[in-house]
């Protein structure tokens, strides 16, 4: 298990971050999926699943770590749940597939929000100063993959 690699996925209805992370802390590959404004969500979800297939063709993947969903409640102040529903479609397109490796569901919460200096350079945009660029979804996937490494080792 010394060469463990985990694919972290931050599923989103507009942006989806994917990072294949080695247990050593190296980024093997990172992908940011961006949904076109007129692209149907089911097609985008299928495209993100296809992207995972393609990553698996060229790289060793020992496990997938997929960020889970938070059920909306009135205290979240969420009026329009459309974004969450779109995210759920992408989550389902990836999570429900019978992958040949374990899929770990990682609880949402703060992934990708560490100081920029905590992340590998390829996960930081050229002009990014505050961590608010679109690569935050890849940084989130990086953190999710890190949790997935721990979960995979714990599972034995």
C-alpha positions as a Markdown table, in Angstrom:
| # | Residue | x | y | z |
|---|---|---|---|---|
| 1 | Unk | 0.0 | 0.0 | 0.0 |
| 2 | Unk | 3.0 | 2.3 | -0.1 |
| 3 | Unk | 2.0 | 3.5 | -3.6 |
| 4 | Unk | -1.6 | 4.3 | -2.7 |
| 5 | Unk | -3.4 | 6.7 | -5.0 |
| 6 | Unk | -6.9 | 8.1 | -4.3 |
| 7 | Unk | -9.0 | 10.0 | -6.7 |
| 8 | Unk | -10.8 | 12.8 | -4.8 |
| 9 | Unk | -14.0 | 14.3 | -6.4 |
| 10 | Unk | -15.7 | 17.5 | -5.4 |
| 11 | Unk | -19.0 | 17.0 | -7.4 |
| 12 | Unk | -20.8 | 20.1 | -8.4 |
| 13 | Unk | -23.6 | 21.1 | -10.8 |
| 14 | Unk | -21.5 | 23.8 | -12.4 |
| 15 | Unk | -17.8 | 22.9 | -11.5 |
| 16 | Unk | -16.4 | 19.5 | -10.6 |
| 17 | Unk | -12.9 | 19.1 | -9.2 |
| 18 | Unk | -11.0 | 15.9 | -9.5 |
| 19 | Unk | -7.5 | 15.2 | -8.2 |
| 20 | Unk | -5.6 | 12.0 | -8.2 |
| 21 | Unk | -3.4 | 12.2 | -5.2 |
| 22 | Unk | -0.6 | 9.9 | -4.1 |
| 23 | Unk | -0.3 | 9.1 | -0.4 |
| 24 | Unk | 3.0 | 10.9 | -0.6 |
| 25 | Unk | 1.2 | 14.2 | -1.2 |
| 26 | Unk | 1.9 | 14.4 | -4.9 |
| 27 | Unk | -0.7 | 15.5 | -7.4 |
| 28 | Unk | -0.7 | 12.9 | -10.2 |
| 29 | Unk | -3.3 | 14.7 | -12.2 |
| 30 | Unk | -6.0 | 17.2 | -11.7 |
| 31 | Unk | -9.1 | 18.0 | -13.8 |
| 32 | Unk | -11.7 | 20.8 | -13.5 |
| 33 | Unk | -15.0 | 20.1 | -15.2 |
| 34 | Unk | -17.0 | 23.1 | -16.1 |
| 35 | Unk | -20.6 | 22.8 | -17.2 |
| 36 | Unk | -21.8 | 25.0 | -20.1 |
| 37 | Unk | -24.8 | 27.2 | -19.3 |
| 38 | Unk | -27.0 | 25.3 | -21.8 |
| 39 | Unk | -25.7 | 21.8 | -21.1 |
| 40 | Unk | -28.3 | 19.5 | -19.5 |
| 41 | Unk | -27.3 | 18.4 | -16.1 |
| 42 | Unk | -27.7 | 14.7 | -16.9 |
| 43 | Unk | -25.2 | 15.1 | -19.8 |
| 44 | Unk | -22.8 | 16.9 | -17.6 |
| 45 | Unk | -23.0 | 14.2 | -14.9 |
| 46 | Unk | -22.4 | 11.5 | -17.5 |
| 47 | Unk | -19.4 | 13.5 | -18.9 |
| 48 | Unk | -17.9 | 13.7 | -15.4 |
| 49 | Unk | -18.2 | 9.9 | -15.0 |
| 50 | Unk | -16.6 | 9.5 | -18.4 |
| 51 | Unk | -13.7 | 11.7 | -17.2 |
| 52 | Unk | -13.2 | 9.4 | -14.3 |
| 53 | Unk | -13.1 | 6.4 | -16.7 |
| 54 | Unk | -10.4 | 8.2 | -18.8 |
| 55 | Unk | -8.4 | 8.9 | -15.6 |
| 56 | Unk | -8.5 | 5.3 | -14.7 |
| 57 | Unk | -7.3 | 4.2 | -18.2 |
| 58 | Unk | -4.0 | 6.0 | -17.8 |
| 59 | Unk | -3.4 | 5.9 | -14.0 |
| 60 | Unk | -3.5 | 3.6 | -11.1 |
| 61 | Unk | -6.5 | 4.4 | -8.9 |
| 62 | Unk | -6.8 | 2.5 | -5.6 |
| 63 | Unk | -9.9 | 4.2 | -4.3 |
| 64 | Unk | -12.3 | 7.0 | -5.0 |
| 65 | Unk | -13.2 | 9.6 | -2.4 |
| 66 | Unk | -16.4 | 11.4 | -3.2 |
| 67 | Unk | -17.7 | 14.4 | -1.3 |
| 68 | Unk | -21.2 | 13.7 | 0.1 |
| 69 | Unk | -24.2 | 16.0 | 0.2 |
| 70 | Unk | -25.7 | 18.0 | 3.0 |
| 71 | Unk | -29.5 | 17.8 | 3.2 |
| 72 | Unk | -30.9 | 21.3 | 3.1 |
| 73 | Unk | -32.9 | 22.5 | 6.1 |
| 74 | Unk | -34.5 | 25.9 | 6.9 |
| 75 | Unk | -31.6 | 26.9 | 9.1 |
| 76 | Unk | -29.2 | 26.9 | 6.1 |
| 77 | Unk | -31.1 | 29.8 | 4.6 |
| 78 | Unk | -31.3 | 27.9 | 1.4 |
| 79 | Unk | -34.3 | 29.2 | -0.7 |
| 80 | Unk | -33.3 | 27.9 | -4.2 |
| 81 | Unk | -32.1 | 24.3 | -4.0 |
| 82 | Unk | -31.5 | 24.0 | -7.7 |
| 83 | Unk | -27.7 | 24.0 | -7.3 |
| 84 | Unk | -27.9 | 21.3 | -4.7 |
| 85 | Unk | -30.1 | 19.2 | -7.0 |
| 86 | Unk | -27.7 | 19.6 | -9.8 |
| 87 | Unk | -24.8 | 18.6 | -7.5 |
| 88 | Unk | -26.9 | 15.5 | -6.5 |
| 89 | Unk | -27.2 | 14.5 | -10.2 |
| 90 | Unk | -23.4 | 14.6 | -10.6 |
| 91 | Unk | -22.9 | 12.8 | -7.2 |
| 92 | Unk | -25.3 | 10.1 | -8.3 |
| 93 | Unk | -23.7 | 9.7 | -11.8 |
| 94 | Unk | -20.4 | 9.0 | -10.1 |
| 95 | Unk | -21.3 | 7.4 | -6.8 |
| 96 | Unk | -23.9 | 4.9 | -8.1 |
| 97 | Unk | -21.5 | 3.5 | -10.7 |
| 98 | Unk | -20.1 | 0.0 | -9.9 |
| 99 | Unk | -16.4 | 1.0 | -9.8 |
| 100 | Unk | -13.8 | -1.7 | -9.5 |
| 101 | Unk | -12.3 | 0.1 | -6.5 |
| 102 | Unk | -13.8 | 1.2 | -3.2 |
| 103 | Unk | -15.8 | 4.5 | -3.1 |
| 104 | Unk | -15.6 | 6.4 | 0.1 |
| 105 | Unk | -18.2 | 9.1 | 0.9 |
| 106 | Unk | -16.5 | 12.0 | 2.6 |
| 107 | Unk | -18.6 | 14.4 | 4.7 |
| 108 | Unk | -18.8 | 17.9 | 3.3 |
| 109 | Unk | -17.3 | 20.7 | 5.4 |
| 110 | Unk | -14.4 | 23.1 | 4.7 |
| 111 | Unk | -12.6 | 21.1 | 2.0 |
| 112 | Unk | -10.4 | 23.4 | -0.1 |
| 113 | Unk | -10.5 | 26.2 | 2.4 |
| 114 | Unk | -7.0 | 26.0 | 3.9 |
| 115 | Unk | -4.5 | 28.8 | 3.2 |
| 116 | Unk | -3.2 | 28.6 | -0.4 |
| 117 | Unk | 0.3 | 27.8 | 0.8 |
| 118 | Unk | -1.0 | 24.4 | 2.1 |
| 119 | Unk | -1.8 | 23.3 | -1.5 |
| 120 | Unk | 0.5 | 22.1 | -4.3 |
| 121 | Unk | 1.3 | 24.8 | -6.9 |
| 122 | Unk | -0.7 | 23.2 | -9.7 |
| 123 | Unk | -3.9 | 23.7 | -7.7 |
| 124 | Unk | -3.4 | 27.5 | -7.4 |
| 125 | Unk | -4.4 | 29.8 | -10.3 |
| 126 | Unk | -1.7 | 32.1 | -11.7 |
| 127 | Unk | -3.3 | 35.3 | -10.4 |
| 128 | Unk | -5.0 | 33.8 | -7.4 |
| 129 | Unk | -4.4 | 35.6 | -4.1 |
| 130 | Unk | -7.3 | 34.7 | -1.9 |
| 131 | Unk | -8.3 | 31.2 | -2.8 |
| 132 | Unk | -11.5 | 32.2 | -4.5 |
| 133 | Unk | -10.7 | 31.1 | -8.1 |
| 134 | Unk | -12.3 | 28.1 | -9.8 |
| 135 | Unk | -9.4 | 25.9 | -8.8 |
| 136 | Unk | -10.9 | 25.9 | -5.3 |
| 137 | Unk | -12.9 | 22.9 | -6.5 |
| 138 | Unk | -9.6 | 21.1 | -7.3 |
| 139 | Unk | -8.2 | 22.1 | -3.9 |
| 140 | Unk | -11.4 | 20.7 | -2.3 |
| 141 | Unk | -10.9 | 17.4 | -4.3 |
| 142 | Unk | -7.3 | 17.4 | -3.0 |
| 143 | Unk | -8.5 | 17.5 | 0.6 |
| 144 | Unk | -11.2 | 14.9 | -0.1 |
| 145 | Unk | -8.6 | 12.6 | -1.6 |
| 146 | Unk | -6.5 | 13.1 | 1.6 |
| 147 | Unk | -9.5 | 12.0 | 3.7 |
| 148 | Unk | -10.0 | 9.1 | 1.3 |
| 149 | Unk | -6.4 | 7.9 | 1.9 |
| 150 | Unk | -7.1 | 7.7 | 5.6 |
| 151 | Unk | -10.4 | 6.0 | 5.1 |
| 152 | Unk | -8.8 | 3.4 | 2.7 |
| 153 | Unk | -6.0 | 2.6 | 5.1 |
| 154 | Unk | -8.5 | 2.3 | 8.0 |
| 155 | Unk | -10.6 | -0.1 | 5.9 |
| 156 | Unk | -7.5 | -2.3 | 5.6 |
